[in-house]
Amino acid sequence: MPEGTVHIPSEHQGPGYPDLQREVNYYKKMADAGAGYNIRIDSQVSLLKRSLHQKENGFTILSLLHSVFGSHIQVDDLLTETLKLINTTLKMDRSLIAWQDPDIPATFLPKWVMGFETREVAHLRKYAVDLSSLLASDFHYLLVNKESTADPVIDEIRRAWGFQFFIAVPIRSEGKPVAWMLAGREKEAWPFYPPLNMGDRDTLFAIASFMEAALANAKLYDRLEKANQALEAYNRELEGRVAERTRDLEQRNQDLAIEKKRSDDLLLNILPAETAEELKTYGSSKARMFEQATVMFTDFVNFTTLSAMIPPEQLVAELDFCFRHFDEIITRWGMEKIKTIGDAHMSVGGITGNTCSPADVINAALEIRDFVNVYAREKPVTLQPFFNLRVGIHTGIVVAGIVGLKKFSYDIWGDTVNMAARMQSSSSPGKVNVSESTYLLTENEFTFEPRGKIAAKNKGELLMYFAEHK
């Protein structure tokens, strides 16, 4: 039977069988054609969506660059900011700007880099690449993805500068290329790492055009400086004051740039990645409510007394050692650290889109408790009682986010936080105390010791349970 033909069973065959067979096969072909058409339309829509997304990203970068252009006198600051925006907004792994070698005009040396490790940067700046062949070709750019054919220039860039899949576009000054901007990714895999295409190239060309305008503006600024110096012969005292003021402004701009970079680096240390990305992209972050968050508090027993027995430096070192291990444990169980308050450690699971369950939080608590028990045995007998931990856990609704304009702090609010604190203060040394809500969600996963109703400050009597491994 030919492929694509639908066979009609013999019991339904009769005098009109050939006509019926033809009709069935006709509609079968129409259905197949319709399905193929839908697949093609879906593919075209996906490509159009990606193209629109690329243009939106390019517009975002140009808008942000426009907002900082007037505040960056130093070209270094502007180019560094550009690479940072390319990596974050276009989701590139690494980027650089290679400047023309003054001794060999056809070759270029990396001068501004982003996304490389410190040890890689020193290596990069030793290797110049000859890009004269690109300017001599019909296409004054490179677009390298999995479909690209072998090429000596591509191989040299990969060897010297460590790019795998990338786009390279020139930056010109007075019509001549003075630099090349490269941005790329380590891998290509749908849907998170789509192959680089002409839309990405057009975006980088637009950014390069903006950089060309910035360089022209910088040259005008240099000429203005020379004009000011020429006036020195006529009025030395006035020029001295102007120069002093200019130096103050430059230093202030440099200080602001350093502080901004420091703030960006600290941002990822104090905020969840999702919130930090939203803050960098939009300048603000909305608070979110989570229906089932599990909050954990830990607190050392009589730690205030210990602070009077050992030097402050040793006390801080002990806390640092313990909290580093706490942070490692909760991270492994998918939790977010919120803050430390003296010798108390506060963390939460079930927020920022992670899959941390109440059971994961209890497992983390038991692991922290066991770590402290082992660590206490290493201490002198006189200090061992102070290395004893109370842990409290409660599950409920929280609101999470950041507030204020300065010194961002990611925090959580709600009665759930207060309840978790009460669970900790009502716990016993060496015990993990959980609330009724957490118990009901995990009762089949651990061994629980019912404690009955315990009086809690401002909460009345609450059901509590000590949790242990099965």
Beta strands, then each sheet from edge to edge (+ up, - down):
strand 1: 94-100
strand 2: 107-114
strand 3: 129-130
strand 4: 142-144
strand 5: 165-173
strand 6: 176-185
strand 7: 288-300
strand 8: 336-341
strand 9: 344-349
strand 10: 389-402
strand 11: 410-413
strand 12: 431-435
strand 13: 447-456
strand 14: 460-468
sheet 1: 3+ 2- 1+ 6- 5+ 4-
sheet 2: 8+ 9- 7+ 10- 11+
sheet 3: 8+ 9- 7+ 10- 12- 14+ 13-
end
